[in-house]
Amino acid sequence: NRKVCIIDSGINRDHEDLVGNVMTGEYDAGTGWWYTDENSHGTHVAGTIAAVNNAGVGVVGVNANKKLKLHIVKVFGANGWAYSSSLASAANKCGAAGANVISMSLGGGRKSNTEQTAFNNLQTQGVLSIAAAGNDGNTIVSYPAGYASVMMVGALDENKAWATFSQYNSKVEISAPGVQVLSTVPMNSGMGAVLTVGSSTYAPGIMEGSPVAVATAPLANFGIGDAVNPAMAGKVCLIQRGTVDFATKVTNCQNSGGVGAVVYNNVAGAFGGTLGTTITNIPSVTTTDTEGAAMLGQLGQSATVGVQPSSYEYFDGTSMATPHVSAVAALVWSYFPTCTGVQIRSSLTKSAMDLGTAGRDNKFGYGLVQAKAAHDRIASLGCGN
């Protein structure tokens, strides 16, 4: 019964993981129709909020039951801001459409009295506005997130640690996942990595610069990949990170007759690699140290490695954290529709998982947003406590 207005780059309305949601929007002379998305950002945000739970397909949004209403105000084109009016106008269109929550994965360093007045008025009308802290990793306050009537969201990684790109200051109010967030992008517009060995399916990253291709062959240990080895002919090369650059590793695999390359980390966790300006013709992916160790126990088994078109991608940013909070706000609010936006905002901060130093701090705000805890708090104490 809640409506979230997404101010962003539009949405791929026909995406397989978004179809079935109630979606509305409008035409703008500068950006075109709301149901197109030229840079994937808005569709990614929308998937975090409302991707439907298609078994075995895609992702699951915070509100996956198709009951949430989405209203799209498209302000970005392929190359950035292209809206024919201001952010204040976009926000007011959200208000006019009956939005309960406004989600803004955007921001800048300039403060505007016109914007501030618009968001103050929307708050008075009961709307909850939520925006990204920014991705410069410094203490600068971004707007609209910096206005008192807007909730500022910082980003965390999968270990609930502060994301080092997330701006931190006295205005950060709450945090949510913002590192390697998998969500929807316009159909077949993205790239996805695939990696299976024997009966095991892994979760690789794309080696930037890899060709779009898939190869299947026995897995072989190529060590650190610093020299050509004819024993790799017709094999998928398993290569440890370190000593020489990624382009050299993959090129040596290719020159050895290898048909694909998997580079695993030499320290804990996943990583992003790039081939730079080097052109290769075999697919290459990255993976964690843990998965690399597991694959060392599967040498000789059939491995499939590749990069192929995908309708889902991993993005980083406070832009990804913001829709998590917007969606949780709408989800919790749907159980208590008589609450105001200010009351929902307060309940989210009071029920957040405290991280960092005790109490509110500049990197985490009040902590990690928690849907169930916020719901239970309101159920027990009411909207205004």
N, C-alpha and C positions, 0 to 999 in steps of 0.2 A: 504493500500500500504506500510505499515511499517512491519519490522521484529524485534521481540523481542527474544533475546537469553537468555534462563534461565539456569544458571549454578547452579545445585542443585542435587536432588536425583532421577532424572528421572520423568516420568509422566505415569499415567495410561491412555494410549491412547484411550482405549475403554470405558472410563467413560461416563455415560449417559449425563453428563452435559458439556462434552468437545468434544464429537464426532461432526464432522462437521467442526472443525477448521483445518486449514492447518498446519500440524505438521511434522517436519523433525528432524533428529538427526543422531547419529552414534553409532557404537559399540566401546566399550573400553574393553581392556583385564582385567582391574581391576574391573570394575563395571557392565559389560555386556551391554545389549541393552538399549537404551535410553527410550524405551516405557514401561519399567518396573520400579516400585517404591516400594522398600521394607520398607521404613519408613514414607511414606505419605507426607513428607515435600514438595517435589517438586510438587506433584499433588495439594496440598493446595495452593501453590504460583501460579500455573498455573490457578487455578480456579478464583482467585482474578483478574488475568489479563484478562482471556478470557472465563469464563464459559458462555455457551450460554443461551439465555432466553427461557428455556422450561417452558411454563406456568404451574405453580403449582408444578414444580419439581426443587429442588435444589436452586441454587443461581444465581445471575446475575453478571457477570464479568464487569469490567470497559469497555472492548471492547467485547460486547456480540453479534456482528453481523457476526461473522465467517470470517471477512475480514482480520483480523490481522494474520500475519504469525508467527508461533512459531518455534524456533530451540532449541533443548534440548541437552545440554552437561551434561552428568551424572557423577558427581564426588563423590557422596556419595553412599555407600551401606547401608545395614541394621544397621551397627554398626559405621557409620561415614565415614570419608574420605577413599576412596578405589581406587581413580583414579590412573591410571598407570603413570600419568605425573603431572605437576605442575598447579597451578591456572593460571599462565601466559600462559601456553600452552592452557588451556581451553578457556581463553579469546581470544587468537589468533584464535582458531577454530571458535569462534563466528564471529570474523572479517572476516575470510575466507568464512563463510557461508553467508555473506552479511547482517549481523545484523546491524540495526540502533541503537537499545538499548540493552544493556547487563544488566540483572537483577541478582543481587547476594545477596541472603538472607543468608549470611555467613560472617565470619570474624574471626580475631585473633589479638593478640597483637604484632606480629612480623612484622617488615617492611622488604621489600625485594627490592633491586635495580633492580632485574630482572623483578619483578612485576611492579614496578613503570615505568620502561622503556616501558613495554608492554602496559600499560594503557595510557601512554603519546602518544605512537605511534598510538593507536586506536583513541584517541581524535583528533590527527592530521588528521586522515583519515575520520573524521566526525562522529565517533561513540560516543554515550552518554552512559557512564558506571555509574551504580547506585548500591549502596550497603548499607547494614544495619549498623547502629551505634553500635549495640551490646546490650546485655541484662543484663549486670552486675550492672547497676544503679550507675556507678561511672564515673569519669572524664577521664578514660583511652581512648586513641584513638585506635580504631580497624582499621585493614587493611583487604581488599583493600579500605574501605570507607575513610580512612584518606589521601589517595593520592590526590593531587590537581586536578588530571584529573578524579577523581571519585566523584560523588555526594553522600554525606552521609545523610541517612534518619533516623530520630527519630520517636518514636511512641507516639500516643495520644489515649485517651479513648473516649467513645461516647459523653462525655461532653466537648470535645476539651481540656481536661486537660492533662498535661504531664504524661506519663506512668512512674511510679516510677522505673521500671526496665530499662528504656531507658538510655543508656549512654549519657552524656552531656559534651560538650567541644567546643572549638572554631571551630571545623571542621563540626559540625552539620549544615546542610544547609537547610533542609526542613523537614516537618513532615507529617504523614498520619496515618490513623486508624491502631492500632496494639494491641488492647485489645478485647478479645472475638470476634475475626473475624471468621465468619462462611464461610467455603469454602469446596471444594471437597477434598476427600481422596479416595484412591483406593476402588473400589466397595465393599461394605459390610465389609470393614476392620475396620471401626470405630464403635463407640457406640453413640447412640442418646437417649435422654430422651423424653418421651411423657407424657402429662398431660392434660386431659380434665375433666371438671366438668359441667354436664348438657350440655348446648349448647355452653359453653365457652371453647376456646382452649388457653392454657397457654404456656409459653416458659421456661420450667424448665432446671435446670442443673443436671448433673449426680452426684449422691452421689458415690464417688469413693469407690469401693468394693461391690457395689450393684450387685446382680446376674442379669443375662440377663433374664428378665421375665416381663410379663405384667399382671396386675390384674384389675378387675372392680368390684366395690362395692359401697354402699352408703358412702358419706364423713361424717366423725365424728370428733369432736373437742377433741383432746387428750392433750390439754393444753401444758405444757412444756415437757411432756413425761417422767417424773421422777419416775413414779410408774406404776405397772401393773394395768389395769382396765378392768375387764371382759366385760364392756359395749362396748368395741372396737371389740368384736368378730364378724368376718365377715364384718368388715368395713375397709375403707381406713382412716388411721390416719392422721389428720392435726395437725402438731406439731410446736410450736414456738421455734425458736432458743434460747439458753441460759440455764444457771444453770448447766445442765449436758451435757456430750459429745454426739456426734451424734450416736455413737455405742450404748450407753445406751438407747437413745430415740427409735431407730429403734428396738433394742432387746426387749424393754418393749412393744412396739406395737405388735411385733411378739408373745411374750409370753402372750399377752392379747387376742390373736386370730385374730389380725389384718392381712389383706392380702396385704397391701401396706402402704407406709409412704411418706408424703410430709412435709418437714421441711422448714418453711418460715422464712425469716430474721427478726431479732429484731431491725435492723438499716436499713437505706436506701440502696437500691440496691441489686444486685445479689451477690452470694457468692459460693465458692467451698467447699464442705464438704467431709470428708473421714471417713470410718468406721474403718480404721487402720487394725489391724489383726483380728478383730471380723468378724466371718462368719455369715451371715444372709441368709434366704431363701425367703424373701419377697422383692420386688423391692422398692427402695427408691430414691427420687429425692429432689433437692433443688429449692427454688423459692424466689422471692423478697418479701419484706415487703408489697408492694402495692398489689401484687397478693394474698398474704396470707390474707390480709384484705378483698379482694373481695371474696375469698373462704369461709371466715367466714360467709358471707351472703348467702352461697349456701349449708350449712350443710343439709344433708339428700338427696341431689341430687346424681345421679349416677356419680361416678368418675372413670376414667381410668388412671392408673399410671404405668409407666414401663420404662425399659431400653432395647433397642433392637439394633441389628446391623444396621449400618447406613453408607451411602456413603458420609456423610458430618460431619465435626466436627468444634468445636470452638477452635482456637489456639490463643495464645498470643505471642507477640514478635516484635522486629524491623524487623524480617523476614517477618511478615505480612504487615508491613507498606511499606517495600521496593517495593513489586509488585504493590501496589496502585500507587506509584510515577512512576514506570516504565511504567505502563499501561496508566497513564494520559499523560506521555511524548509521547508515541506512538500515542495515540488518537489525541492529539493536533497537533503533527507533521504531521499526515496523511492529515490534511487540508492545510499544508504549507510545502510540501516535499522539496522545495528548501532551506529551513533553514538548518543550520548546527546543530550538536549536542550541540555545545557550545552556540549557540543562543537559542535553545529550553531550555537548562538548565537555562540560564539567564532569559528567559521569565517566567519560572515556579517560580523562586524565586521572581521576581518583581511583580507577580500577586498573590502570596500566601496571605492567610488571616493572618494578623499579630496577633500573640498571645504572651502572657507574656508581658515583658517590650517592649516599643516601639522600632521598628527596629529589627535587628537580635539579637538573644540571644542564649546562649549555650544549652538550653533545647529544644527550638522550631525551631532553625534556623530562617529562614525568615517567618515561619508559616506554616499553613495547605495548602497543594497543592490544587489548584482549576482549574479544566479543562476548564470550560466555561470562567472564567476570563482570563486565559492564552490565549485561542483562541481569545477572543475579543481584548485583548491587541495587539496581533500580527496583527490581521485584521486592527486595527486602526493605529498602529505605525510601522508595519513591523517587520522583523526578528531581526534586529540588534539594536533595541532600548529598 
